[in-house]
């Protein structure tokens, strides 16, 4: 199916049924995001999907899985995750963004972030927070 056809289908559904267009499709096809599009009501999974960046203002109400994303070098400032944030096999992410809000736990496995202590990670994101625990691969 052609990109333009899919775009028309998503626009029709959004208009008629108030359904958000799929976030990943928009990101990979470099479609512009509205404020409503950036409020993801559920989980968002970047498993072997290689965006070079994520948009500012992203809010994921569920879990955010960023796994095996070799081209991604940073997360957007002010990113908010409603449950848990999983950063696995993301060796090019070397810092967490200021203002990061994680309402659950942070999981870091095979990342450059593992060199930091929990205290350093929490300081790095101020004025943001991680409400839960920080887990590393054992």
N, C-alpha and C positions, 0 to 999 in steps of 0.2 A: 504494500500500500504506500502511496506517495506521502511525503511529509506534509504537503499542503492539505491533502484529504484528511489525515489524522488531526491536523490543527483545526480544520473546520468541524470535525466531529466533536472534539473537546470543547470548542467554543459554543457549539449548539447545546451540548449537555450542560455546560456551565450556565448558559442563558436560560434554558428551559427548566432545568432541575436544580439549579444552584449547586452543582457539583464542581469541586476544584479540579482543574486539569492535573494530570499526573506530574508531580514535581520532577521526577527523574527524567521524563521525556522532555520537559521544558528546559532543564539544565543542560542535557546533552545536545539539544538542538538550538541552544543559545537563544531561547525565547525570553522575552522580558517578563519579569515577575511583578505581580501586584502585591500589595501588602497582604491581601487575603491568601494569595498563593504561597507566601512565606510562612503562613501559620499552618503547619502540617498536623492534622488531627489523627495521630496514630504513630506507628513506627516508621522510620526511614532507614533503608538499608543500602549502603554503598559497598556491596560485596563484589570485589573485582571490577568495580566501575571506577574509571579513572578520571574524574574531573580534575581540572587544574586549580579550581577554587570553588568555594561555596559562597552564596550571596549573603551580603550584610542583611541583618534583620531576620535571619532564619530562626524560627521557633518550632521545635518538634515536641509535640505533647506526649509522645510515647518514648520509646527507646531510639537512640541513634547509633547505628552500627557503621563504623568506618573501618573497613577491613580490606587489606591488600590493595590499598590505593597508593601506588608508588608515585604518581604525579602530584598528589596533593601535598603542599608544603606547609599549609597553615589552615586554621579554622577561623571563621569570621569573628571579629570582636562583637561582644554582646550576644553570642549564640546562647540560646536557652533550650535545655533538654528536660522534658517533663519527668522522665524516669531515669534510666541509666545511659551512660555514654561508654561505648566500646571502641577503643582505639587499638587495633591489632594489625601487626605487620605494616605499620605506617611509619617507616624509618625516617622519612623526610619531614615529619612534623616534629620540630625540635622544641617548640614552646606552646603553651596553652594561651589562648587570647585573654586579654583584659575583659572583665565583665562577663566571663563565662558563668552560666548558671546551670548547675546540674542538681536536680531535685532528688536524685537517687545516688547510685554509686558510679565511680569511674573505674573502668577496667583498662589497664595498659599492658600490652604484651608485645614484645619485639618492636619496641619503639625507642627513639632517642630519649623519651621522657622518663624512662626507667632509672636514669642516673640521678634524678631529683628525689629528695625526700618528700613525704606527704606534706610537711610544713612548707617546703619550698614551692610545691605545686599550688597549694592554697594561697600562698602569698602572691604568686605569679598572676593569678586571675582577679585579684582584688580590683574593684569592689564586688566582684562576683563571688560565687560560693560553690562548694560541693557539699551537699547535705549528708550524704552517706559516706561510705568507706571508699578507700582507694585500694584496688586489688592489682597485684602484679602476678605474672606467671611464676609458679613455684617450681 
